[in-house]
Amino acid sequence: MNLAMNLTGMSMWCLIAYWMYCHNEGVGFTNKDLAHVTNLQKVFKAQKTLLHLRLLMAQHHEELTTVIGTLAMAAST
């Protein structure tokens, strides 16, 4: 999960770095371009939140599996 999160984060930082480079070189951006970057930032935040939730669910699933295994072992003895 961390690798996916880092790759997504890296792509966002690359986009921001590109935008800053173009801005410093005097390349103008339209409001549509800026809105697109804003939308990408929102998508990135949503993806990061979903990855975090999936990680929490996986950890919770692992804990439940351990508890069920322990209960099954106790019931079989």
GUFITOR-12840 format. One record per residue: residue number from 1; residue in three letters; y negated, x, z of N, C-alpha, C in turn. Coordinates in steps of 0.2 Angstrom, whole numbers, plus 5000, padded with zeros to 4 digits. Last residue first. Layout:
N
  num  residuo  n_yy  n_xx  n_zz  ca_yy  ca_xx  ca_zz  c_yy  c_xx  c_zz
  NUM      ala     Y     X     Z      Y      X      Z     Y     X     Z
...
//
This chain:
77
  num  residuo  n_yy  n_xx  n_zz  ca_yy  ca_xx  ca_zz  c_yy  c_xx  c_zz
   77      thr  5140  4945  5105   5144   4949   5111  5146  4944  5116
   76      ser  5132  4938  5097   5139   4939   5095  5143  4943  5100
   75      ala  5120  4937  5103   5124   4931   5102  5131  4932  5100
   74      ala  5115  4950  5101   5116   4947   5108  5121  4941  5108
   73      met  5114  4950  5087   5118   4955   5091  5120  4952  5098
   72      ala  5104  4940  5086   5111   4939   5083  5116  4944  5086
   71      leu  5093  4946  5092   5096   4940   5095  5103  4939  5092
   70      thr  5092  4957  5084   5093   4958   5091  5096  4952  5094
   69      gly  5088  4951  5072   5094   4955   5072  5096  4956  5079
   68      ile  5076  4945  5076   5082   4941   5074  5089  4945  5074
   67      val  5069  4956  5078   5070   4951   5084  5076  4947  5082
   66      thr  5068  4962  5065   5071   4966   5071  5073  4961  5077
   65      thr  5062  4952  5058   5069   4954   5056  5072  4958  5062
   64      leu  5050  4952  5064   5054   4946   5065  5061  4948  5063
   63      glu  5045  4965  5060   5046   4963   5067  5050  4957  5068
   62      glu  5044  4963  5046   5049   4968   5049  5050  4967  5057
   61      his  5035  4953  5046   5041   4952   5043  5046  4957  5046
   60      his  5024  4961  5050   5026   4955   5054  5033  4953  5052
   59      gln  5023  4970  5040   5024   4972   5047  5027  4966  5051
   58      ala  5020  4961  5029   5026   4965   5029  5027  4968  5036
   57      met  5007  4955  5034   5013   4951   5033  5020  4955  5033
   56      leu  4999  4967  5033   5001   4964   5040  5007  4959  5039
   55      leu  5000  4969  5019   5003   4974   5024  5004  4971  5031
   54      arg  4993  4958  5015   5000   4959   5013  5004  4964  5018
   53      leu  4981  4960  5020   4985   4954   5023  4992  4955  5021
   52      his  4977  4971  5013   4977   4972   5020  4982  4966  5023
   51      leu  4977  4965  5000   4982   4971   5001  4982  4972  5009
   50      leu  4966  4956  5002   4973   4954   5000  4978  4959  5002
   49      thr  4956  4965  5004   4957   4960   5009  4965  4958  5008
   48      lys  4955  4971  4991   4957   4975   4997  4959  4971  5003
   47      gln  4952  4960  4983   4959   4964   4982  4960  4968  4988
   46      ala  4939  4958  4988   4945   4953   4989  4952  4956  4988
   45      lys  4933  4969  4984   4933   4967   4991  4939  4962  4993
   44      phe  4934  4968  4970   4937   4974   4974  4938  4972  4981
   43      val  4927  4957  4968   4934   4957   4966  4937  4962  4970
   42      lys  4914  4961  4971   4917   4956   4975  4925  4956  4974
   41      gln  4912  4971  4962   4912   4973   4969  4916  4968  4973
   40      leu  4912  4964  4950   4918   4968   4951  4918  4971  4958
   39      asn  4900  4957  4952   4907   4953   4952  4913  4958  4953
   38      thr  4892  4967  4951   4892   4964   4957  4898  4960  4957
   37      val  4894  4971  4937   4895   4976   4943  4896  4972  4949
   36      his  4889  4959  4931   4896   4961   4931  4898  4966  4936
   35      ala  4876  4960  4935   4880   4954   4938  4887  4956  4937
   34      leu  4872  4970  4927   4872   4971   4934  4876  4966  4938
   33      asp  4874  4965  4914   4878   4971   4916  4878  4971  4924
   32      lys  4864  4955  4915   4871   4953   4914  4876  4959  4916
   31      asn  4852  4962  4916   4855   4958   4922  4862  4956  4921
   30      thr  4855  4978  4908   4853   4971   4908  4855  4967  4914
   29      phe  4850  4994  4910   4855   4989   4911  4852  4982  4911
   28      gly  4845  5009  4902   4844   5003   4905  4850  4998  4905
   27      val  4846  5026  4905   4850   5021   4902  4848  5014  4905
   26      gly  4841  5037  4912   4837   5033   4909  4840  5027  4904
   25      glu  4850  5045  4919   4848   5047   4912  4844  5043  4908
   24      asn  4851  5038  4930   4847   5044   4931  4846  5047  4924
   23      his  4860  5028  4925   4853   5026   4928  4848  5032  4928
   22      cys  4871  5035  4922   4867   5032   4917  4860  5030  4919
   21      tyr  4875  5039  4936   4873   5044   4930  4869  5041  4925
   20      met  4877  5026  4941   4871   5030   4944  4869  5036  4939
   19      trp  4888  5022  4934   4881   5018   4934  4876  5022  4936
   18      tyr  4897  5031  4938   4895   5031   4931  4888  5027  4930
   17      ala  4898  5028  4951   4896   5035   4949  4893  5035  4942
   16      ile  4904  5015  4950   4897   5016   4954  4894  5023  4951
   15      leu  4916  5018  4944   4911   5014   4941  4904  5015  4944
   14      cys  4921  5027  4954   4920   5029   4947  4915  5025  4944
   13      trp  4923  5017  4964   4918   5023   4965  4917  5026  4959
   12      met  4933  5009  4959   4926   5006   4960  4921  5012  4961
   11      ser  4943  5018  4958   4940   5015   4952  4934  5012  4953
   10      met  4945  5021  4971   4943   5026   4967  4940  5023  4961
    9      gly  4950  5008  4976   4944   5011   4978  4941  5016  4974
    8      thr  4962  5008  4969   4957   5003   4968  4950  5005  4970
    7      leu  4968  5019  4975   4967   5019   4967  4962  5014  4966
    6      asn  4969  5015  4988   4965   5021   4986  4963  5021  4979
    5      met  4978  5004  4987   4971   5003   4990  4966  5009  4988
    4      ala  4989  5011  4982   4986   5005   4978  4979  5004  4980
    3      leu  4991  5019  4994   4990   5022   4987  4987  5017  4982
    2      asn  4994  5010  5004   4988   5014   5004  4986  5017  4997
    1      met  5006  5004  5000   5000   5000   5000  4994  5004  5000
//
